[in-house]
């Protein structure tokens, strides 16, 4: 079985080349997107949680757009949180700007750290195409 089509926005080329993973893979009628962390153009996570969460969702949108998709097609979302309970209210506020009804299946998982220092959330999605 073929692995599928790699979806590689310009912003993800360095990660693809340096760390050897695709921002997303289209397989059949599904798009499987790798987790996105809220980092700025400098590669750092902002100290402000709301700004960081916005950047993470914008990164997810960029990957989906490169595949010709959007948040409207997301059927499952998994989020990984450093400080899950501390930041959940702020995360929900930001999430509701990007995720509309009908809501996708969603699992939120508390973790101790992310690959980017100061990172508070990583968002991965599966979208129907």
C-alpha positions in Angstrom: 0.0 0.0 0.0 1.4 3.4 -0.9 2.2 5.8 2.0 0.2 8.6 0.4 0.9 12.1 -0.9 3.2 14.4 1.3 1.7 17.8 1.9 4.6 20.2 2.4 3.9 23.9 2.8 6.9 26.2 2.3 6.9 26.8 6.1 7.4 23.1 6.8 10.3 22.4 4.5 13.0 22.8 7.1 11.2 20.4 9.5 10.7 17.9 6.7 14.4 18.1 5.7 16.0 18.3 9.2 13.7 16.0 11.2 12.3 13.8 8.4 8.6 14.0 9.0 5.8 15.3 6.8 3.6 18.2 8.0 0.7 16.1 6.5 0.0 13.0 4.4 -3.1 12.6 2.2 -4.1 8.9 2.1 -7.3 8.2 0.2 -10.0 10.6 1.3 -8.2 11.5 4.6 -5.6 14.1 5.5 -3.4 13.2 8.5 -1.6 16.3 9.8 1.3 16.2 12.2 1.1 18.2 15.4 1.7 22.0 15.1 3.2 24.1 17.8 2.6 27.9 18.2 5.9 29.4 17.2 6.7 32.8 15.7 8.8 33.6 12.7 11.9 33.5 14.9 11.2 29.9 15.8 10.3 30.6 19.4 7.1 30.1 21.3 5.7 33.4 22.6 5.4 33.7 26.4 1.7 34.8 26.0 -0.4 31.6 26.0 -3.2 33.2 23.9 -0.7 34.3 21.2 0.9 30.9 21.2 -2.5 29.1 20.8 -3.4 31.4 17.9 -0.1 30.7 16.2 -0.6 26.9 16.6 -4.1 27.1 15.0 -2.7 29.3 12.2 0.0 26.6 11.6 -2.7 23.9 11.4 -4.7 26.1 8.9 -1.6 26.6 6.8 -1.1 22.8 6.5 -4.7 22.3 5.7 -4.7 25.1 3.1 -1.7 23.6 1.3 -3.7 20.4 0.9 -6.8 22.3 -0.4 -8.6 21.8 2.9 -9.7 23.9 5.9 -10.7 23.6 9.5 -14.3 22.9 8.3 -13.1 19.5 7.2 -11.4 18.5 10.5 -13.1 15.3 11.8 -10.7 14.6 14.7 -8.4 16.8 16.7 -5.9 15.8 19.4 -4.2 18.5 21.5 -1.2 18.0 23.8 -1.0 20.6 26.6 1.7 21.6 29.0 -0.3 23.1 31.9 -3.5 21.6 30.7 -5.7 22.8 33.6 -4.0 26.1 34.0 -4.4 27.2 30.3 -7.6 25.3 29.3 -9.9 28.4 29.5 -7.6 30.4 27.3 -7.2 27.5 24.9 -11.0 27.1 24.6 -11.4 30.8 23.8 -8.9 30.6 21.0 -10.1 27.2 19.8 -13.6 28.5 19.4 -12.3 31.1 16.9 -11.1 28.3 14.6 -13.3 25.3 15.3 -17.0 25.6 14.4 -20.0 23.3 14.4 -20.3 20.5 13.7 -17.4 20.0 16.1 -14.9 17.3 15.4 -14.0 14.6 17.9 -11.4 16.0 20.3 -9.0 14.5 22.8 -6.9 16.8 25.1 -3.9 15.3 26.7 -1.8 16.8 29.5 2.0 16.4 29.0 5.2 17.7 30.7 7.0 19.2 27.7 7.1 19.8 24.0 10.0 19.9 21.5 10.0 23.7 21.5 11.1 25.3 24.8 8.2 27.2 26.3 5.7 25.4 24.1 2.3 25.0 25.7 0.3 23.2 23.0 0.6 20.9 20.0 -2.4 20.4 17.7 -2.8 17.5 15.3 -5.8 16.9 13.2 -7.3 14.4 10.7 -9.5 16.0 8.0 -11.8 14.5 5.4 -11.0 15.6 1.9 
